[in-house]
Amino acid sequence: MAKAVQNGNRPLSYKSKKMMKPDTVNATSNFSNVMLTGTILLANVDMNGLLDYSLKAFFGGAIWLGYKITADYLERKRKSKNK
């Protein structure tokens, strides 16, 4: 098969390899776009509601963990008495 050519007899890949250099302007603009999107999303978050939910989740998890540890302890104690 014939190779695709551009500017005479050079293959297309020659130009793309020659022109490859880091684009720092584009990387900065991508970062600023991500930061802008994050700022907009976080601006609409109800921080008091989020804090309230996180406290409830923390204490609910701590209570569940306490019950789970107690249940495991009692189960091991019951099994050791049966042996």
PDB file with one MODEL, atoms N, CA, C and O in Angstrom:
MODEL        1
ATOM      1  N   MET A   1       0.841  -1.177   0.000  1.00  0.00           N
ATOM      2  CA  MET A   1       0.000   0.000   0.000  1.00  0.00           C
ATOM      3  C   MET A   1       0.884   1.237   0.000  1.00  0.00           C
ATOM      4  O   MET A   1       1.981   1.238   0.558  1.00  0.00           O
ATOM      5  N   ALA A   2       0.405   2.248  -0.611  1.00  0.00           N
ATOM      6  CA  ALA A   2       1.164   3.497  -0.679  1.00  0.00           C
ATOM      7  C   ALA A   2       0.933   4.298   0.595  1.00  0.00           C
ATOM      8  O   ALA A   2      -0.177   4.329   1.127  1.00  0.00           O
ATOM      9  N   LYS A   3       1.986   4.943   1.080  1.00  0.00           N
ATOM     10  CA  LYS A   3       1.865   5.782   2.273  1.00  0.00           C
ATOM     11  C   LYS A   3       1.250   7.117   1.885  1.00  0.00           C
ATOM     12  O   LYS A   3       1.464   7.618   0.781  1.00  0.00           O
ATOM     13  N   ALA A   4       0.487   7.682   2.804  1.00  0.00           N
ATOM     14  CA  ALA A   4      -0.067   9.015   2.570  1.00  0.00           C
ATOM     15  C   ALA A   4       1.066  10.021   2.626  1.00  0.00           C
ATOM     16  O   ALA A   4       1.927   9.942   3.501  1.00  0.00           O
ATOM     17  N   VAL A   5       1.070  10.939   1.725  1.00  0.00           N
ATOM     18  CA  VAL A   5       2.163  11.899   1.666  1.00  0.00           C
ATOM     19  C   VAL A   5       1.646  13.307   1.839  1.00  0.00           C
ATOM     20  O   VAL A   5       0.494  13.615   1.534  1.00  0.00           O
ATOM     21  N   GLN A   6       2.520  14.144   2.333  1.00  0.00           N
ATOM     22  CA  GLN A   6       2.209  15.553   2.507  1.00  0.00           C
ATOM     23  C   GLN A   6       3.486  16.323   2.244  1.00  0.00           C
ATOM     24  O   GLN A   6       4.551  15.910   2.702  1.00  0.00           O
ATOM     25  N   ASN A   7       3.416  17.414   1.531  1.00  0.00           N
ATOM     26  CA  ASN A   7       4.576  18.235   1.186  1.00  0.00           C
ATOM     27  C   ASN A   7       5.629  17.406   0.452  1.00  0.00           C
ATOM     28  O   ASN A   7       6.760  17.278   0.922  1.00  0.00           O
ATOM     29  N   GLY A   8       5.279  16.871  -0.641  1.00  0.00           N
ATOM     30  CA  GLY A   8       6.238  16.097  -1.417  1.00  0.00           C
ATOM     31  C   GLY A   8       6.191  14.639  -1.046  1.00  0.00           C
ATOM     32  O   GLY A   8       5.121  14.031  -1.015  1.00  0.00           O
ATOM     33  N   ASN A   9       7.374  14.060  -0.757  1.00  0.00           N
ATOM     34  CA  ASN A   9       7.479  12.628  -0.494  1.00  0.00           C
ATOM     35  C   ASN A   9       7.505  12.282   0.990  1.00  0.00           C
ATOM     36  O   ASN A   9       7.662  11.108   1.325  1.00  0.00           O
ATOM     37  N   ARG A  10       7.361  13.245   1.892  1.00  0.00           N
ATOM     38  CA  ARG A  10       7.412  12.958   3.329  1.00  0.00           C
ATOM     39  C   ARG A  10       6.091  12.327   3.793  1.00  0.00           C
ATOM     40  O   ARG A  10       5.016  12.769   3.386  1.00  0.00           O
ATOM     41  N   PRO A  11       6.170  11.310   4.632  1.00  0.00           N
ATOM     42  CA  PRO A  11       4.927  10.741   5.186  1.00  0.00           C
ATOM     43  C   PRO A  11       4.287  11.716   6.176  1.00  0.00           C
ATOM     44  O   PRO A  11       4.944  12.633   6.668  1.00  0.00           O
ATOM     45  N   LEU A  12       3.024  11.513   6.458  1.00  0.00           N
ATOM     46  CA  LEU A  12       2.301  12.384   7.393  1.00  0.00           C
ATOM     47  C   LEU A  12       2.910  12.347   8.793  1.00  0.00           C
ATOM     48  O   LEU A  12       2.922  13.359   9.494  1.00  0.00           O
ATOM     49  N   SER A  13       3.412  11.189   9.197  1.00  0.00           N
ATOM     50  CA  SER A  13       3.946  11.059  10.549  1.00  0.00           C
ATOM     51  C   SER A  13       5.204  11.899  10.747  1.00  0.00           C
ATOM     52  O   SER A  13       5.531  12.254  11.879  1.00  0.00           O
ATOM     53  N   TYR A  14       5.909  12.222   9.677  1.00  0.00           N
ATOM     54  CA  TYR A  14       7.126  13.027   9.795  1.00  0.00           C
ATOM     55  C   TYR A  14       6.798  14.397  10.363  1.00  0.00           C
ATOM     56  O   TYR A  14       7.488  14.881  11.260  1.00  0.00           O
ATOM     57  N   LYS A  15       5.749  15.024   9.845  1.00  0.00           N
ATOM     58  CA  LYS A  15       5.390  16.359  10.318  1.00  0.00           C
ATOM     59  C   LYS A  15       4.909  16.309  11.765  1.00  0.00           C
ATOM     60  O   LYS A  15       5.268  17.176  12.562  1.00  0.00           O
ATOM     61  N   SER A  16       4.100  15.307  12.116  1.00  0.00           N
ATOM     62  CA  SER A  16       3.575  15.242  13.474  1.00  0.00           C
ATOM     63  C   SER A  16       4.694  14.986  14.482  1.00  0.00           C
ATOM     64  O   SER A  16       4.643  15.514  15.592  1.00  0.00           O
ATOM     65  N   LYS A  17       5.715  14.182  14.121  1.00  0.00           N
ATOM     66  CA  LYS A  17       6.830  13.944  15.037  1.00  0.00           C
ATOM     67  C   LYS A  17       7.678  15.193  15.184  1.00  0.00           C
ATOM     68  O   LYS A  17       8.169  15.493  16.273  1.00  0.00           O
ATOM     69  N   LYS A  18       7.852  15.922  14.089  1.00  0.00           N
ATOM     70  CA  LYS A  18       8.669  17.114  14.118  1.00  0.00           C
ATOM     71  C   LYS A  18       8.003  18.221  14.918  1.00  0.00           C
ATOM     72  O   LYS A  18       8.688  18.985  15.597  1.00  0.00           O
ATOM     73  N   MET A  19       6.691  18.320  14.853  1.00  0.00           N
ATOM     74  CA  MET A  19       5.965  19.413  15.480  1.00  0.00           C
ATOM     75  C   MET A  19       5.561  19.098  16.920  1.00  0.00           C
ATOM     76  O   MET A  19       4.963  19.950  17.577  1.00  0.00           O
ATOM     77  N   MET A  20       5.868  17.899  17.434  1.00  0.00           N
ATOM     78  CA  MET A  20       5.460  17.560  18.795  1.00  0.00           C
ATOM     79  C   MET A  20       6.315  18.303  19.804  1.00  0.00           C
ATOM     80  O   MET A  20       7.525  18.091  19.883  1.00  0.00           O
ATOM     81  N   LYS A  21       5.689  19.166  20.567  1.00  0.00           N
ATOM     82  CA  LYS A  21       6.338  19.853  21.668  1.00  0.00           C
ATOM     83  C   LYS A  21       5.281  20.113  22.728  1.00  0.00           C
ATOM     84  O   LYS A  21       4.098  20.213  22.404  1.00  0.00           O
ATOM     85  N   PRO A  22       5.679  20.221  23.968  1.00  0.00           N
ATOM     86  CA  PRO A  22       4.685  20.393  25.019  1.00  0.00           C
ATOM     87  C   PRO A  22       3.925  21.704  24.868  1.00  0.00           C
ATOM     88  O   PRO A  22       4.500  22.743  24.544  1.00  0.00           O
ATOM     89  N   ASP A  23       2.632  21.633  25.106  1.00  0.00           N
ATOM     90  CA  ASP A  23       1.785  22.812  24.993  1.00  0.00           C
ATOM     91  C   ASP A  23       1.434  23.274  26.400  1.00  0.00           C
ATOM     92  O   ASP A  23       0.425  22.845  26.961  1.00  0.00           O
ATOM     93  N   THR A  24       2.251  24.135  26.968  1.00  0.00           N
ATOM     94  CA  THR A  24       2.040  24.558  28.350  1.00  0.00           C
ATOM     95  C   THR A  24       0.843  25.477  28.484  1.00  0.00           C
ATOM     96  O   THR A  24       0.223  25.515  29.546  1.00  0.00           O
ATOM     97  N   VAL A  25       0.501  26.212  27.454  1.00  0.00           N
ATOM     98  CA  VAL A  25      -0.661  27.096  27.529  1.00  0.00           C
ATOM     99  C   VAL A  25      -1.928  26.280  27.658  1.00  0.00           C
ATOM    100  O   VAL A  25      -2.805  26.626  28.450  1.00  0.00           O
ATOM    101  N   ASN A  26      -2.045  25.195  26.893  1.00  0.00           N
ATOM    102  CA  ASN A  26      -3.223  24.349  26.948  1.00  0.00           C
ATOM    103  C   ASN A  26      -3.330  23.642  28.295  1.00  0.00           C
ATOM    104  O   ASN A  26      -4.432  23.500  28.825  1.00  0.00           O
ATOM    105  N   ALA A  27      -2.205  23.194  28.862  1.00  0.00           N
ATOM    106  CA  ALA A  27      -2.233  22.521  30.160  1.00  0.00           C
ATOM    107  C   ALA A  27      -2.710  23.478  31.238  1.00  0.00           C
ATOM    108  O   ALA A  27      -3.475  23.082  32.118  1.00  0.00           O
ATOM    109  N   THR A  28      -2.278  24.717  31.188  1.00  0.00           N
ATOM    110  CA  THR A  28      -2.710  25.704  32.176  1.00  0.00           C
ATOM    111  C   THR A  28      -4.190  26.001  32.018  1.00  0.00           C
ATOM    112  O   THR A  28      -4.901  26.122  33.015  1.00  0.00           O
ATOM    113  N   SER A  29      -4.661  26.118  30.809  1.00  0.00           N
ATOM    114  CA  SER A  29      -6.073  26.412  30.612  1.00  0.00           C
ATOM    115  C   SER A  29      -6.940  25.232  31.047  1.00  0.00           C
ATOM    116  O   SER A  29      -8.046  25.442  31.543  1.00  0.00           O
ATOM    117  N   ASN A  30      -6.462  23.984  30.871  1.00  0.00           N
ATOM    118  CA  ASN A  30      -7.218  22.820  31.350  1.00  0.00           C
ATOM    119  C   ASN A  30      -7.311  22.835  32.863  1.00  0.00           C
ATOM    120  O   ASN A  30      -8.365  22.542  33.426  1.00  0.00           O
ATOM    121  N   PHE A  31      -6.211  23.176  33.525  1.00  0.00           N
ATOM    122  CA  PHE A  31      -6.220  23.242  34.984  1.00  0.00           C
ATOM    123  C   PHE A  31      -7.164  24.328  35.465  1.00  0.00           C
ATOM    124  O   PHE A  31      -7.915  24.121  36.418  1.00  0.00           O
ATOM    125  N   SER A  32      -7.134  25.478  34.817  1.00  0.00           N
ATOM    126  CA  SER A  32      -8.019  26.557  35.240  1.00  0.00           C
ATOM    127  C   SER A  32      -9.476  26.207  34.964  1.00  0.00           C
ATOM    128  O   SER A  32     -10.360  26.623  35.713  1.00  0.00           O
ATOM    129  N   ASN A  33      -9.741  25.447  33.897  1.00  0.00           N
ATOM    130  CA  ASN A  33     -11.115  25.010  33.641  1.00  0.00           C
ATOM    131  C   ASN A  33     -11.597  24.058  34.723  1.00  0.00           C
ATOM    132  O   ASN A  33     -12.748  24.138  35.152  1.00  0.00           O
ATOM    133  N   VAL A  34     -10.735  23.166  35.164  1.00  0.00           N
ATOM    134  CA  VAL A  34     -11.098  22.235  36.231  1.00  0.00           C
ATOM    135  C   VAL A  34     -11.339  22.996  37.536  1.00  0.00           C
ATOM    136  O   VAL A  34     -12.297  22.721  38.258  1.00  0.00           O
ATOM    137  N   MET A  35     -10.464  23.948  37.824  1.00  0.00           N
ATOM    138  CA  MET A  35     -10.632  24.741  39.047  1.00  0.00           C
ATOM    139  C   MET A  35     -11.922  25.560  38.998  1.00  0.00           C
ATOM    140  O   MET A  35     -12.625  25.660  40.003  1.00  0.00           O
ATOM    141  N   LEU A  36     -12.236  26.135  37.863  1.00  0.00           N
ATOM    142  CA  LEU A  36     -13.457  26.911  37.712  1.00  0.00           C
ATOM    143  C   LEU A  36     -14.683  26.029  37.894  1.00  0.00           C
ATOM    144  O   LEU A  36     -15.632  26.418  38.575  1.00  0.00           O
ATOM    145  N   THR A  37     -14.670  24.848  37.294  1.00  0.00           N
ATOM    146  CA  THR A  37     -15.796  23.926  37.432  1.00  0.00           C
ATOM    147  C   THR A  37     -15.958  23.488  38.883  1.00  0.00           C
ATOM    148  O   THR A  37     -17.075  23.437  39.398  1.00  0.00           O
ATOM    149  N   GLY A  38     -14.850  23.174  39.541  1.00  0.00           N
ATOM    150  CA  GLY A  38     -14.915  22.784  40.954  1.00  0.00           C
ATOM    151  C   GLY A  38     -15.440  23.897  41.836  1.00  0.00           C
ATOM    152  O   GLY A  38     -16.216  23.645  42.758  1.00  0.00           O
ATOM    153  N   THR A  39     -15.030  25.123  41.567  1.00  0.00           N
ATOM    154  CA  THR A  39     -15.503  26.264  42.351  1.00  0.00           C
ATOM    155  C   THR A  39     -16.993  26.467  42.169  1.00  0.00           C
ATOM    156  O   THR A  39     -17.708  26.737  43.134  1.00  0.00           O
ATOM    157  N   ILE A  40     -17.463  26.340  40.949  1.00  0.00           N
ATOM    158  CA  ILE A  40     -18.897  26.502  40.688  1.00  0.00           C
ATOM    159  C   ILE A  40     -19.695  25.407  41.377  1.00  0.00           C
ATOM    160  O   ILE A  40     -20.739  25.680  41.969  1.00  0.00           O
ATOM    161  N   LEU A  41     -19.212  24.169  41.304  1.00  0.00           N
ATOM    162  CA  LEU A  41     -19.929  23.071  41.949  1.00  0.00           C
ATOM    163  C   LEU A  41     -19.936  23.217  43.465  1.00  0.00           C
ATOM    164  O   LEU A  41     -20.956  22.968  44.109  1.00  0.00           O
ATOM    165  N   LEU A  42     -18.802  23.619  44.040  1.00  0.00           N
ATOM    166  CA  LEU A  42     -18.733  23.761  45.496  1.00  0.00           C
ATOM    167  C   LEU A  42     -19.492  24.977  45.996  1.00  0.00           C
ATOM    168  O   LEU A  42     -19.881  25.022  47.163  1.00  0.00           O
ATOM    169  N   ALA A  43     -19.710  25.967  45.133  1.00  0.00           N
ATOM    170  CA  ALA A  43     -20.453  27.152  45.553  1.00  0.00           C
ATOM    171  C   ALA A  43     -21.911  26.810  45.818  1.00  0.00           C
ATOM    172  O   ALA A  43     -22.573  27.492  46.601  1.00  0.00           O
ATOM    173  N   ASN A  44     -22.416  25.769  45.179  1.00  0.00           N
ATOM    174  CA  ASN A  44     -23.813  25.388  45.344  1.00  0.00           C
ATOM    175  C   ASN A  44     -24.018  24.356  46.451  1.00  0.00           C
ATOM    176  O   ASN A  44     -25.143  23.903  46.661  1.00  0.00           O
ATOM    177  N   VAL A  45     -22.969  23.979  47.154  1.00  0.00           N
ATOM    178  CA  VAL A  45     -23.080  22.976  48.213  1.00  0.00           C
ATOM    179  C   VAL A  45     -23.464  23.666  49.519  1.00  0.00           C
ATOM    180  O   VAL A  45     -22.888  24.690  49.888  1.00  0.00           O
ATOM    181  N   ASP A  46     -24.430  23.100  50.199  1.00  0.00           N
ATOM    182  CA  ASP A  46     -24.856  23.611  51.500  1.00  0.00           C
ATOM    183  C   ASP A  46     -23.892  23.068  52.555  1.00  0.00           C
ATOM    184  O   ASP A  46     -23.996  21.909  52.957  1.00  0.00           O
ATOM    185  N   MET A  47     -22.967  23.894  52.995  1.00  0.00           N
ATOM    186  CA  MET A  47     -21.930  23.429  53.923  1.00  0.00           C
ATOM    187  C   MET A  47     -22.510  23.032  55.278  1.00  0.00           C
ATOM    188  O   MET A  47     -22.033  22.076  55.890  1.00  0.00           O
ATOM    189  N   ASN A  48     -23.520  23.741  55.756  1.00  0.00           N
ATOM    190  CA  ASN A  48     -24.120  23.365  57.045  1.00  0.00           C
ATOM    191  C   ASN A  48     -24.788  22.003  56.958  1.00  0.00           C
ATOM    192  O   ASN A  48     -24.669  21.192  57.875  1.00  0.00           O
ATOM    193  N   GLY A  49     -25.488  21.749  55.864  1.00  0.00           N
ATOM    194  CA  GLY A  49     -26.123  20.449  55.669  1.00  0.00           C
ATOM    195  C   GLY A  49     -25.097  19.344  55.521  1.00  0.00           C
ATOM    196  O   GLY A  49     -25.289  18.235  56.019  1.00  0.00           O
ATOM    197  N   LEU A  50     -23.995  19.654  54.827  1.00  0.00           N
ATOM    198  CA  LEU A  50     -22.934  18.670  54.647  1.00  0.00           C
ATOM    199  C   LEU A  50     -22.261  18.345  55.978  1.00  0.00           C
ATOM    200  O   LEU A  50     -21.964  17.182  56.252  1.00  0.00           O
ATOM    201  N   LEU A  51     -22.021  19.351  56.799  1.00  0.00           N
ATOM    202  CA  LEU A  51     -21.434  19.130  58.122  1.00  0.00           C
ATOM    203  C   LEU A  51     -22.384  18.325  59.002  1.00  0.00           C
ATOM    204  O   LEU A  51     -21.960  17.411  59.709  1.00  0.00           O
ATOM    205  N   ASP A  52     -23.657  18.664  58.956  1.00  0.00           N
ATOM    206  CA  ASP A  52     -24.655  17.936  59.735  1.00  0.00           C
ATOM    207  C   ASP A  52     -24.707  16.463  59.322  1.00  0.00           C
ATOM    208  O   ASP A  52     -24.740  15.572  60.171  1.00  0.00           O
ATOM    209  N   TYR A  53     -24.714  16.221  58.016  1.00  0.00           N
ATOM    210  CA  TYR A  53     -24.746  14.849  57.522  1.00  0.00           C
ATOM    211  C   TYR A  53     -23.489  14.082  57.912  1.00  0.00           C
ATOM    212  O   TYR A  53     -23.569  12.917  58.304  1.00  0.00           O
ATOM    213  N   SER A  54     -22.325  14.727  57.808  1.00  0.00           N
ATOM    214  CA  SER A  54     -21.085  14.028  58.134  1.00  0.00           C
ATOM    215  C   SER A  54     -21.021  13.684  59.617  1.00  0.00           C
ATOM    216  O   SER A  54     -20.527  12.616  59.979  1.00  0.00           O
ATOM    217  N   LEU A  55     -21.510  14.570  60.481  1.00  0.00           N
ATOM    218  CA  LEU A  55     -21.540  14.255  61.914  1.00  0.00           C
ATOM    219  C   LEU A  55     -22.475  13.088  62.201  1.00  0.00           C
ATOM    220  O   LEU A  55     -22.139  12.190  62.973  1.00  0.00           O
ATOM    221  N   LYS A  56     -23.645  13.104  61.579  1.00  0.00           N
ATOM    222  CA  LYS A  56     -24.589  11.992  61.776  1.00  0.00           C
ATOM    223  C   LYS A  56     -23.996  10.679  61.265  1.00  0.00           C
ATOM    224  O   LYS A  56     -24.141   9.638  61.905  1.00  0.00           O
ATOM    225  N   ALA A  57     -23.335  10.731  60.118  1.00  0.00           N
ATOM    226  CA  ALA A  57     -22.733   9.522  59.560  1.00  0.00           C
ATOM    227  C   ALA A  57     -21.608   9.017  60.452  1.00  0.00           C
ATOM    228  O   ALA A  57     -21.470   7.810  60.655  1.00  0.00           O
ATOM    229  N   PHE A  58     -20.812   9.924  60.981  1.00  0.00           N
ATOM    230  CA  PHE A  58     -19.708   9.524  61.863  1.00  0.00           C
ATOM    231  C   PHE A  58     -20.237   8.851  63.123  1.00  0.00           C
ATOM    232  O   PHE A  58     -19.783   7.766  63.484  1.00  0.00           O
ATOM    233  N   PHE A  59     -21.182   9.480  63.784  1.00  0.00           N
ATOM    234  CA  PHE A  59     -21.704   8.899  65.022  1.00  0.00           C
ATOM    235  C   PHE A  59     -22.511   7.634  64.757  1.00  0.00           C
ATOM    236  O   PHE A  59     -22.470   6.696  65.554  1.00  0.00           O
ATOM    237  N   GLY A  60     -23.232   7.598  63.665  1.00  0.00           N
ATOM    238  CA  GLY A  60     -23.960   6.379  63.310  1.00  0.00           C
ATOM    239  C   GLY A  60     -22.999   5.234  63.026  1.00  0.00           C
ATOM    240  O   GLY A  60     -23.250   4.097  63.427  1.00  0.00           O
ATOM    241  N   GLY A  61     -21.895   5.526  62.335  1.00  0.00           N
ATOM    242  CA  GLY A  61     -20.885   4.503  62.072  1.00  0.00           C
ATOM    243  C   GLY A  61     -20.203   4.030  63.338  1.00  0.00           C
ATOM    244  O   GLY A  61     -19.906   2.845  63.488  1.00  0.00           O
ATOM    245  N   ALA A  62     -19.953   4.965  64.257  1.00  0.00           N
ATOM    246  CA  ALA A  62     -19.321   4.592  65.532  1.00  0.00           C
ATOM    247  C   ALA A  62     -20.251   3.692  66.347  1.00  0.00           C
ATOM    248  O   ALA A  62     -19.800   2.719  66.951  1.00  0.00           O
ATOM    249  N   ILE A  63     -21.538   4.011  66.367  1.00  0.00           N
ATOM    250  CA  ILE A  63     -22.503   3.178  67.099  1.00  0.00           C
ATOM    251  C   ILE A  63     -22.596   1.797  66.466  1.00  0.00           C
ATOM    252  O   ILE A  63     -22.609   0.791  67.175  1.00  0.00           O
ATOM    253  N   TRP A  64     -22.662   1.737  65.119  1.00  0.00           N
ATOM    254  CA  TRP A  64     -22.712   0.452  64.426  1.00  0.00           C
ATOM    255  C   TRP A  64     -21.459  -0.366  64.714  1.00  0.00           C
ATOM    256  O   TRP A  64     -21.539  -1.571  64.953  1.00  0.00           O
ATOM    257  N   LEU A  65     -20.303   0.292  64.691  1.00  0.00           N
ATOM    258  CA  LEU A  65     -19.052  -0.418  64.961  1.00  0.00           C
ATOM    259  C   LEU A  65     -19.034  -0.970  66.381  1.00  0.00           C
ATOM    260  O   LEU A  65     -18.559  -2.082  66.610  1.00  0.00           O
ATOM    261  N   GLY A  66     -19.547  -0.199  67.331  1.00  0.00           N
ATOM    262  CA  GLY A  66     -19.637  -0.679  68.708  1.00  0.00           C
ATOM    263  C   GLY A  66     -20.509  -1.916  68.814  1.00  0.00           C
ATOM    264  O   GLY A  66     -20.142  -2.887  69.475  1.00  0.00           O
ATOM    265  N   TYR A  67     -21.670  -1.881  68.161  1.00  0.00           N
ATOM    266  CA  TYR A  67     -22.543  -3.052  68.165  1.00  0.00           C
ATOM    267  C   TYR A  67     -21.875  -4.253  67.503  1.00  0.00           C
ATOM    268  O   TYR A  67     -21.986  -5.377  67.992  1.00  0.00           O
ATOM    269  N   LYS A  68     -21.191  -4.016  66.401  1.00  0.00           N
ATOM    270  CA  LYS A  68     -20.549  -5.106  65.669  1.00  0.00           C
ATOM    271  C   LYS A  68     -19.428  -5.741  66.493  1.00  0.00           C
ATOM    272  O   LYS A  68     -19.310  -6.965  66.548  1.00  0.00           O
ATOM    273  N   ILE A  69     -18.617  -4.919  67.124  1.00  0.00           N
ATOM    274  CA  ILE A  69     -17.531  -5.452  67.959  1.00  0.00           C
ATOM    275  C   ILE A  69     -18.100  -6.229  69.138  1.00  0.00           C
ATOM    276  O   ILE A  69     -17.590  -7.293  69.488  1.00  0.00           O
ATOM    277  N   THR A  70     -19.161  -5.695  69.753  1.00  0.00           N
ATOM    278  CA  THR A  70     -19.792  -6.392  70.879  1.00  0.00           C
ATOM    279  C   THR A  70     -20.394  -7.720  70.439  1.00  0.00           C
ATOM    280  O   THR A  70     -20.268  -8.726  71.137  1.00  0.00           O
ATOM    281  N   ALA A  71     -21.049  -7.722  69.280  1.00  0.00           N
ATOM    282  CA  ALA A  71     -21.649  -8.960  68.786  1.00  0.00           C
ATOM    283  C   ALA A  71     -20.574  -9.997  68.467  1.00  0.00           C
ATOM    284  O   ALA A  71     -20.744 -11.177  68.776  1.00  0.00           O
ATOM    285  N   ASP A  72     -19.479  -9.573  67.857  1.00  0.00           N
ATOM    286  CA  ASP A  72     -18.386 -10.511  67.564  1.00  0.00           C
ATOM    287  C   ASP A  72     -17.771 -11.062  68.843  1.00  0.00           C
ATOM    288  O   ASP A  72     -17.446 -12.247  68.914  1.00  0.00           O
ATOM    289  N   TYR A  73     -17.611 -10.217  69.847  1.00  0.00           N
ATOM    290  CA  TYR A  73     -17.047 -10.649  71.129  1.00  0.00           C
ATOM    291  C   TYR A  73     -17.964 -11.679  71.798  1.00  0.00           C
ATOM    292  O   TYR A  73     -17.509 -12.720  72.272  1.00  0.00           O
ATOM    293  N   LEU A  74     -19.261 -11.367  71.826  1.00  0.00           N
ATOM    294  CA  LEU A  74     -20.202 -12.297  72.449  1.00  0.00           C
ATOM    295  C   LEU A  74     -20.288 -13.605  71.671  1.00  0.00           C
ATOM    296  O   LEU A  74     -20.450 -14.665  72.276  1.00  0.00           O
ATOM    297  N   GLU A  75     -20.184 -13.555  70.358  1.00  0.00           N
ATOM    298  CA  GLU A  75     -20.213 -14.772  69.544  1.00  0.00           C
ATOM    299  C   GLU A  75     -19.001 -15.651  69.837  1.00  0.00           C
ATOM    300  O   GLU A  75     -19.133 -16.866  69.987  1.00  0.00           O
ATOM    301  N   ARG A  76     -17.820 -15.037  69.919  1.00  0.00           N
ATOM    302  CA  ARG A  76     -16.606 -15.828  70.235  1.00  0.00           C
ATOM    303  C   ARG A  76     -16.685 -16.399  71.646  1.00  0.00           C
ATOM    304  O   ARG A  76     -16.254 -17.526  71.888  1.00  0.00           O
ATOM    305  N   LYS A  77     -17.228 -15.631  72.566  1.00  0.00           N
ATOM    306  CA  LYS A  77     -17.369 -16.091  73.948  1.00  0.00           C
ATOM    307  C   LYS A  77     -18.351 -17.276  74.014  1.00  0.00           C
ATOM    308  O   LYS A  77     -18.110 -18.244  74.734  1.00  0.00           O
ATOM    309  N   ARG A  78     -19.443 -17.192  73.268  1.00  0.00           N
ATOM    310  CA  ARG A  78     -20.429 -18.271  73.250  1.00  0.00           C
ATOM    311  C   ARG A  78     -19.847 -19.533  72.623  1.00  0.00           C
ATOM    312  O   ARG A  78     -20.084 -20.639  73.108  1.00  0.00           O
ATOM    313  N   LYS A  79     -19.079 -19.365  71.536  1.00  0.00           N
ATOM    314  CA  LYS A  79     -18.485 -20.541  70.881  1.00  0.00           C
ATOM    315  C   LYS A  79     -17.416 -21.196  71.771  1.00  0.00           C
ATOM    316  O   LYS A  79     -17.283 -22.420  71.786  1.00  0.00           O
ATOM    317  N   SER A  80     -16.664 -20.382  72.503  1.00  0.00           N
ATOM    318  CA  SER A  80     -15.626 -20.965  73.379  1.00  0.00           C
ATOM    319  C   SER A  80     -16.250 -21.708  74.556  1.00  0.00           C
ATOM    320  O   SER A  80     -15.659 -22.673  75.040  1.00  0.00           O
ATOM    321  N   LYS A  81     -17.409 -21.299  75.029  1.00  0.00           N
ATOM    322  CA  LYS A  81     -18.088 -22.012  76.125  1.00  0.00           C
ATOM    323  C   LYS A  81     -18.662 -23.342  75.633  1.00  0.00           C
ATOM    324  O   LYS A  81     -18.712 -24.310  76.393  1.00  0.00           O
ATOM    325  N   ASN A  82     -19.089 -23.398  74.391  1.00  0.00           N
ATOM    326  CA  ASN A  82     -19.689 -24.625  73.853  1.00  0.00           C
ATOM    327  C   ASN A  82     -18.660 -25.708  73.591  1.00  0.00           C
ATOM    328  O   ASN A  82     -19.027 -26.880  73.505  1.00  0.00           O
ATOM    329  N   LYS A  83     -17.398 -25.368  73.461  1.00  0.00           N
ATOM    330  CA  LYS A  83     -16.361 -26.369  73.160  1.00  0.00           C
ATOM    331  C   LYS A  83     -15.901 -27.080  74.360  1.00  0.00           C
ATOM    332  O   LYS A  83     -15.034 -27.949  74.268  1.00  0.00           O
TER     333      LYS A  83
ENDMDL
END
